[in-house]
Amino acid sequence: MPEIRKTTKGKGRNFRTAEEGAGMTKKGVAEYRRKNPGSKLKTAVTGKVKKGSKAAKRRKSYCARSAGQMKKFPKAAKNPNSRLRQARRRWRC
């Protein structure tokens, strides 16, 4: 079975372009989970969430982790069109 191609263009893509907010598509996550039984991979938390809910905690956790990436990669942190910055915007960090 072929491995998931990290493609953002064309038919069967599994990742969003940076302009679309980066990250995996719903279809990409479903494909990954099919190939990796027991995986708990989920898509981004993009909507409005209740304070203290599981989704709110996932968002807070992602935002904290990605803030560390901003420190590690200052070049990406300064570029508003980088995948990192676009993903953080999509997650509403």
PALOPA-61024 format. One record per atom (N, C-alpha, C): x, y, z. Coordinates in steps of 0.1 Angstrom, whole numbers, plus 5000, padded with zeros to 4 digits. Last residue first. Example, Ala and Ser with C-alpha at 12.3 -4.5 7.8 and 13.67 -1.06 7.14 Angstrom:
! residues 2
512849785071 513749895071 512950005079 513249435078 512349555078 513249675078 
END
This chain:
! residues 93
494453095171 495453115182 495653265184 492652975153 492253095161 493153105173 493352795135 493052735148 492552845157 494052965115 492952875113 492452815126 496353085126 495153165123 493953085121 498052865126 497652925139 496453015137 498252825098 497652725106 497252785120 499653065091 498353035086 497552935094 502053025105 501253145109 499753115103 503052785092 502852795107 501852905110 503252865066 502252755069 501952765084 503453215061 504053085063 502952985068 502553475057 501953375048 502653235050 503853645075 502353615077 501853515068 506853585088 506253575075 504753545077 507853545114 507753685109 506953695096 507953275117 507053355126 506853495121 509853195099 508453155097 507453245105 512053295113 511753335099 510353305096 512053165138 511653305137 511353355123 511452885149 511552925135 511153065134 511152875177 512152785171 512452835156 508953035182 510253065188 511452995180 507052895168 507253035164 508653075170 506952655183 507552655169 507852795164 505752755206 507152705207 507752695193 503252795195 503952915200 505452875201 502452535191 502852615179 503552745183 501852465218 502852395210 503352475199 499752645224 500952645232 502052575224 497852565204 498352705204 499652715212 497352305213 497952335199 498552465199 496152365238 497352275237 498052305224 493852505230 494852565239 496152495238 492552315215 492952435209 494052505217 492052125235 492852085223 493352205216 490352275251 491552225256 492552185245 488152305234 488852425239 490252385244 487352045232 487852115220 488652235224 486451985257 487551915252 488251985240 485852305275 485452185267 486652115262 486552545286 486752425293 486352295287 484052725269 485252735277 485352605286 482952605238 482652635252 483952635260 483952755206 483852645216 483552695230 483552805172 483452865185 483252745195 485952625150 484752695154 484752755168 488252485147 488152615140 486952695145 490552265154 489352315161 489252465156 491552035127 491752155136 490452195142 491051685130 491251805123 491251925133 492951415146 491751495144 492051615136 494151095154 494351225147 493051285144 494350865168 493450955173 493551095166 494650525156 495150665156 493950755161 493750275152 493950315166 494450465167 495250215121 494250185130 494650225145 496250385096 496850375110 495750345120 494650405074 495950335073 496650315086 492550545084 492250415078 493650335078 493750785092 493250695102 492950555097 494450885067 495450855076 494950755087 491850925057 492750835050 493850795059 490851125075 490150995073 491050895067 492651325069 492651275083 492051135082 491951385043 493351345046 493451275059 489351475046 489551355038 490951295041 489851715059 489051605066 489251475059 493351805055 491851815051 491151705059 495851945077 495251835069 493751865066 497452275073 496852155080 496252055071 496552605059 497452485062 496752375068 494952805050 495052785064 495852665068 495052855023 493752805028 493752785044 497652925020 496653035018 495252985023 498952685022 499152785033 498052885032 496652425013 497752515010 497852615021 495852115031 495452255026 496752325023 496251775022 496751895030 496252025023 495651585005 495351555019 495651675028 494251534972 495151594981 494651584996 492851414951 493351334962 494251394972 493951624925 492951534930 493651444941 495851924934 495351824926 494351724933 498052004961 497452034949 496851914942 499351924983 498452034985 497652064973 500651614996 500351704985 499251804988 502251395007 501951525013 501751625002 500851075003 501751184997 501251315003 500950795023 500250925020 501251025014 502350505006 502350595017 501550725013 500750224991 501550344990 501350435002 500849885000 500050005000 500950125000 
END
